[in-house]
Amino acid sequence: MKRLRSGLIVILAGLALPGASMPACAQKPDSLVRLPRARVTGSMPVEAALATRRSQRNLAETPLATAEVGQLAWAAQGVTGAGGKRTAPSAMARYPLELYLVVGAAEGLAPGVYRYVPAEHALALVAKENRKPAMAAAAGNQPSVAKAPLVLVFATKPGARVAAAGPVDPWTAIEVGAAVQNVYLQATSLGLGTVAVGSFQEPATAGLLDLAPGQRIVLVMPVGHPQ
C-alpha cells in the first residue's frame, strides 16, 4: 500500500488534471525550479500531429513561455506512471537518459543550462550564464541552433553502460528515438517547430553542460516558433 501511495504521489507531482493550473516557475526549497504542471489534454489530436509533423529549421528568436518549456520537457522524459514510468519507453525500465535544457530566452526562466528532474517535474540549475552562443558554436553555428530560444540535449546518465566513443548501445538509441518523436509531436501540437540535430562537437557540448566523465551526448533539438 505504501508503494502504491508513493507512486500516486509521483504521478500527481508531474501531471495536471484537465483545467488545472499552476503559477509559472517557482523556486523550491531544494533549489529546483518547479515547472508548471504538464497538460494531459490538448486541442490537437495525435493523428493531426502525426500528419503535420515536419522538421523545422527556420526558427524565430521569440522567447518561449515557461509552460511550453515544461510541456516539452515532460513530453521528452516526464513521469506518467507508478514506479517512475515515463512518456518514452525504456528497455527494462533502465532510463539511461538525462535531458538538459540550454535556455536562451524563456518567459519567467533565466537564461542558463538546466537538467530536467522527471520525478519532480522541475529543473536543476547547471549554469547561470547564457551558454546558447556556445551551444550554437558547438553545433557549427547551424541557424536552427543559433536562433532557437531553447535547445534540448539528450545525454546519457553518469554510469550508463555506453562506450566512451562511437555509437551508443542500440537500446539507448531506440529510447532516444522515442523521446525525440514525443518532442516532435508535442512541439507540433503547441504550434512550435523543432529538428533533430546530430551534427555537433561532442566534447564542446559536454563541456558547456558540465557533464561528468563518461556521459555521452546523443542528440540535440533546437525548439522555437517557426518563421
C-alpha positions as CSV (number, residue, x, y, z in Angstrom):
1,M,0.0,0.0,0.0
2,K,2.9,2.4,0.8
3,R,4.5,1.7,-2.5
4,L,1.2,2.3,-4.4
5,R,0.6,5.5,-2.4
6,S,4.2,6.9,-3.2
7,G,3.7,6.0,-6.9
8,L,0.5,8.0,-7.0
9,I,2.2,11.0,-5.4
10,V,4.9,10.9,-8.1
11,I,2.2,10.9,-10.8
12,L,0.3,13.8,-9.3
13,A,3.5,15.8,-8.9
14,G,4.2,15.7,-12.6
15,L,0.7,15.8,-14.1
16,A,-2.3,18.1,-14.0
17,L,-5.9,17.3,-14.2
18,P,-7.7,18.9,-17.2
19,G,-8.3,22.5,-16.4
20,A,-5.8,22.6,-13.5
21,S,-3.3,25.4,-13.4
22,M,-0.2,26.4,-11.6
23,P,1.8,29.6,-11.4
24,A,4.9,30.0,-13.6
25,C,8.2,28.7,-12.3
26,A,8.6,28.8,-8.5
27,Q,11.8,28.3,-6.6
28,K,11.7,25.1,-4.5
29,P,13.4,25.0,-1.1
30,D,15.9,22.5,-2.5
31,S,16.8,25.0,-5.3
32,L,15.0,23.1,-8.0
33,V,13.0,25.3,-10.4
34,R,9.5,23.9,-10.4
35,L,7.8,23.9,-13.8
36,P,4.1,24.5,-14.5
37,R,2.2,21.2,-14.4
38,A,2.1,19.4,-17.7
39,R,-1.2,19.2,-19.5
40,V,-2.6,15.8,-20.4
41,T,-5.2,17.1,-22.8
42,G,-4.8,19.4,-25.8
43,S,-6.5,21.0,-28.8
44,M,-4.7,18.9,-31.4
45,P,-5.5,15.1,-31.8
46,V,-2.4,12.9,-32.0
47,E,-3.5,11.9,-35.5
48,A,-3.3,15.6,-36.6
49,A,0.1,16.0,-35.0
50,L,1.4,12.9,-36.8
51,A,0.1,14.2,-40.1
52,T,1.5,17.6,-39.8
53,R,4.8,17.0,-38.0
54,R,7.8,18.2,-40.0
55,S,11.4,19.2,-39.2
56,Q,11.6,22.9,-38.8
57,R,15.0,24.6,-39.2
58,N,13.9,28.2,-39.7
59,L,13.1,29.2,-36.1
60,A,12.5,32.6,-34.6
61,E,14.2,34.0,-31.6
62,T,10.9,34.8,-29.9
63,P,11.0,33.7,-26.2
64,L,9.0,30.6,-25.2
65,A,6.5,30.6,-22.4
66,T,7.6,28.7,-19.3
67,A,4.6,26.4,-19.7
68,E,5.9,25.5,-23.2
69,V,9.3,24.7,-21.9
70,G,7.8,22.5,-19.2
71,Q,5.5,20.7,-21.6
72,L,8.4,19.9,-24.0
73,A,10.5,18.5,-21.1
74,W,7.6,16.4,-19.9
75,A,6.9,15.1,-23.4
76,A,10.5,14.0,-23.6
77,Q,11.1,12.4,-20.2
78,G,8.2,13.1,-17.9
79,V,6.8,10.7,-15.3
80,T,3.4,9.3,-16.2
81,G,3.0,6.2,-14.0
82,A,3.8,4.4,-10.8
83,G,7.4,3.3,-10.4
84,G,8.7,6.3,-12.4
85,K,7.3,5.1,-15.8
86,R,7.9,7.8,-18.4
87,T,6.4,9.2,-21.6
88,A,9.1,7.4,-23.6
89,P,9.6,3.6,-23.3
90,S,12.9,2.3,-21.9
91,A,14.3,-1.3,-22.2
92,M,13.9,-3.0,-18.8
93,A,12.9,0.5,-17.4
94,R,16.6,1.5,-17.1
95,Y,16.0,5.1,-18.2
96,P,19.6,5.8,-19.1
97,L,18.9,9.3,-20.4
98,E,19.2,12.7,-18.9
99,L,17.6,15.8,-20.6
100,Y,19.4,19.1,-20.5
101,L,17.9,22.4,-21.5
102,V,20.1,25.2,-22.8
103,V,17.8,28.2,-22.3
104,G,18.4,31.4,-24.2
105,A,15.0,33.1,-24.0
106,A,12.0,31.9,-22.0
107,E,9.5,34.0,-20.1
108,G,9.9,33.5,-16.3
109,L,13.1,31.4,-16.7
110,A,16.6,32.9,-16.6
111,P,19.0,32.1,-19.4
112,G,21.3,29.2,-18.5
113,V,21.8,25.5,-18.6
114,Y,19.3,23.2,-16.7
115,R,18.9,19.5,-16.1
116,Y,15.4,18.1,-16.1
117,V,14.4,16.2,-13.0
118,P,11.5,13.9,-14.1
119,A,10.3,12.8,-10.7
120,E,9.9,16.5,-9.6
121,H,8.9,17.9,-13.0
122,A,11.5,20.5,-12.2
123,L,14.8,21.9,-13.4
124,A,18.1,21.7,-11.6
125,L,20.3,24.7,-12.4
126,V,23.7,23.7,-14.0
127,A,25.0,27.1,-15.1
128,K,23.5,30.6,-14.6
129,E,25.2,32.1,-17.7
130,N,23.7,32.2,-21.1
131,R,25.5,29.4,-23.0
132,K,23.3,29.4,-26.0
133,P,26.0,31.0,-28.2
134,A,28.5,28.3,-27.1
135,M,25.9,25.7,-27.9
136,A,25.4,27.2,-31.4
137,A,29.2,27.2,-31.9
138,A,29.5,23.6,-30.8
139,A,26.8,22.7,-33.5
140,G,28.7,24.5,-36.2
141,N,26.6,27.7,-35.9
142,Q,23.7,26.0,-37.6
143,P,20.9,28.7,-37.9
144,S,18.3,26.5,-36.2
145,V,20.5,26.1,-33.1
146,A,21.8,29.7,-33.2
147,K,18.3,31.3,-33.3
148,A,16.2,28.9,-31.3
149,P,15.3,30.2,-27.8
150,L,15.6,26.7,-26.4
151,V,17.9,23.7,-27.1
152,L,17.1,20.3,-25.7
153,V,20.1,18.0,-25.3
154,F,19.7,14.3,-24.8
155,A,22.7,12.7,-22.9
156,T,23.4,9.5,-21.1
157,K,23.4,9.4,-17.3
158,P,26.6,9.0,-15.3
159,G,27.4,5.3,-15.1
160,A,25.2,4.3,-18.0
161,R,26.6,1.4,-20.0
162,V,27.8,3.2,-23.1
163,A,31.1,3.2,-25.0
164,A,33.5,6.1,-24.5
165,A,33.4,6.7,-28.3
166,G,31.4,5.6,-31.2
167,P,27.6,5.0,-31.3
168,V,25.6,4.4,-28.1
169,D,24.1,1.0,-27.5
170,P,21.0,0.1,-29.6
171,W,18.5,0.2,-26.7
172,T,19.6,3.7,-25.7
173,A,19.4,4.8,-29.3
174,I,15.8,3.4,-29.6
175,E,14.8,5.2,-26.4
176,V,16.2,8.5,-27.7
177,G,14.2,8.0,-30.9
178,A,11.0,7.5,-29.0
179,A,11.7,10.6,-26.9
180,V,12.6,12.7,-29.9
181,Q,9.3,11.7,-31.6
182,N,7.5,12.8,-28.5
183,V,9.1,16.2,-28.7
184,Y,8.3,16.5,-32.4
185,L,4.6,15.7,-31.7
186,Q,4.4,17.9,-28.6
187,A,6.1,20.8,-30.4
188,T,3.7,20.4,-33.4
189,S,0.6,20.5,-31.0
190,L,2.0,23.7,-29.4
191,G,2.5,25.4,-32.7
192,L,6.3,25.2,-32.3
193,G,9.0,23.9,-34.6
194,T,12.0,21.7,-33.9
195,V,14.5,19.5,-35.7
196,A,16.8,16.6,-34.6
197,V,20.4,17.7,-34.9
198,G,23.1,15.1,-35.0
199,S,26.0,17.3,-36.1
200,F,27.8,18.8,-33.1
201,Q,31.1,18.7,-31.4
202,E,30.6,16.3,-28.5
203,P,33.5,17.4,-26.3
204,A,32.5,21.1,-26.5
205,T,28.8,20.3,-25.9
206,A,29.7,18.1,-22.9
207,G,31.8,20.9,-21.5
208,L,29.1,23.6,-21.7
209,L,26.7,21.2,-20.0
210,D,29.3,20.4,-17.3
211,L,28.8,16.7,-17.8
212,A,30.5,14.1,-15.7
213,P,33.3,11.9,-17.2
214,G,31.7,9.1,-19.2
215,Q,28.5,10.8,-20.1
216,R,27.6,10.9,-23.8
217,I,25.7,13.4,-25.9
218,V,23.3,11.6,-28.1
219,L,21.2,14.2,-29.9
220,V,20.3,17.9,-29.9
221,M,16.9,19.5,-30.6
222,P,16.5,23.3,-31.0
223,V,12.9,24.4,-30.4
224,G,11.2,27.7,-31.3
225,H,8.4,29.4,-33.2
226,P,8.6,28.6,-36.9
227,Q,9.3,31.6,-39.1
